[in-house]
Amino acid sequence: MRIKEASKSSGLSTDTIRYYEKEGLLPPINRDRSGHRAFSLDNVQWMTVLYWLRKTGMPMRVMSRYAHLVHSGDHTIPQRVAILTEHRALLAARRAELDRCEEILTYKLSAYEDAEKGPHHGDNTNQDLER
């Protein structure tokens, strides 16, 4: 398939696909007779993995290391598992932080709703906030 189809299937923009190819995150892409990239289903599946790794906030340097390991063969599986395990732990910490942020926003909104209902004595909505 051509780059536009690969883009649509993987979720990556055509510019991102070209960038990932240039940076070595993609394996060599075959070309058709006219010199256009001819993406295989395997290429698209790999690009979809890259799309989701990026969506998780994985830094490009880590993605690059991971891609290099994938392209190096199955003997690198333990290193790949270590990268993904570490990244999953970072996601869990980020999720916990976001949950706390949501709690604070819910608290503030509730305090403002209460303030709108009763007498207005300034902004007392900062009480009881803990880190």
N, C-alpha and C positions, 0 to 999 in steps of 0.2 A: 504494500500500500504506500501511497505517497505521504509526504510530511503532513499535509492538512488532515488527512484521514487518521494518521497516527496521533496527531495533536488532539483531535476530537475524541478518539478512543482512550487516550491516556490521561487526559486532563491537563496536559502541559501545552503551553503556547508553542507555536513554531519557533519563536525566538529562543525560548527556554530549551527546546530540543536541540537547536543548533549550538547553544552555549554548552549544554551538557555533553554534546558530542565533542566539541572543541576541548573541553576540560577533561575528557577521558572517562566520564561517568558512563558513557554508552560503549558497548563493544563496537568494533568496526561495522558500519552499516553498508550493506550491499548497494550497488548502483545498477540501474537498468541500462539498456543500450544507449539511451539518450543522456546518461550521466545523472539522472535524478535518483535521489535516495529511494530505496525500495525496502520499506520496513516490514519485518516479519511479525507474526503473532508473538513470538518470544521477545522481540524488541519492544513491542507495545506493552506486554506484560511487565517487563523490566522497567519501562518508563513509568508505568502506573505505580510500581513500588516506589520509585524515586519521587513521584508526585506526593504520595502519602508520607514518605519520610520527611519531605520538606514541610508538609502541612503540620507535622508534629513539632516543627521548630528545630529539627536537626540542622546543625550548622553545616555549611557547604564543605568545610574541611573534613568533618566526620563522614558526610555522605561520600566524599571523594575517597577517603580511606576504605569505607565499606565497599564501594564499587570496585576498587582495586582488588580487594580481597575476593569478592564474588568472581571477578574475571580471572583470578589466579587459580581457582579450582577448589575442589572439595576439601583439600587438606587445610584450608583456612576456616573451616566451619567453626571451630572453637573460638577463633578471634572474632568472627562475625556475631556469634552468640553473645560474646562479652560486650561488643558495641551495642547491640540491641538491648541487652539486659540493663546496661548502664543508662541508656537513653530512656528506657521504660521507667526506671527509678526517677529520673529527672522529670518525666511527665507526671508521675504520681505526686511529686513534691509541688509541681506547678499547679496540678489540680487541687491540692489541699490549700494552696495559697489563694487560688481563685475562689474556692468555696468560702474561705474566710473573708475575702473581699465582698462576696455576695451577702454574707451575713451582716457586714458593716453597712452596706447599702440598704438592706432590708431594715435594719435598726434605725438608720437615719430617716428613711421614708416614713416609718411608723412614728417616729418622734415628730416629724413635721405634720403628719396627719393629726396627731394628738394636739399639737400647738395650734393648728387651724381650728380645732373644735372648741378650745378653751381660751381663757384670757391670754393675751400675748405679753409675755415677760422676757423678751429677748430670746436669743437662741440658746436654749439649754439642751440642745440635741447632741452635745459632745460628751455628756456624762456617761460614765460606765463603759467607755471604750478601752479595751485592752489590746495589747499587741499579741 
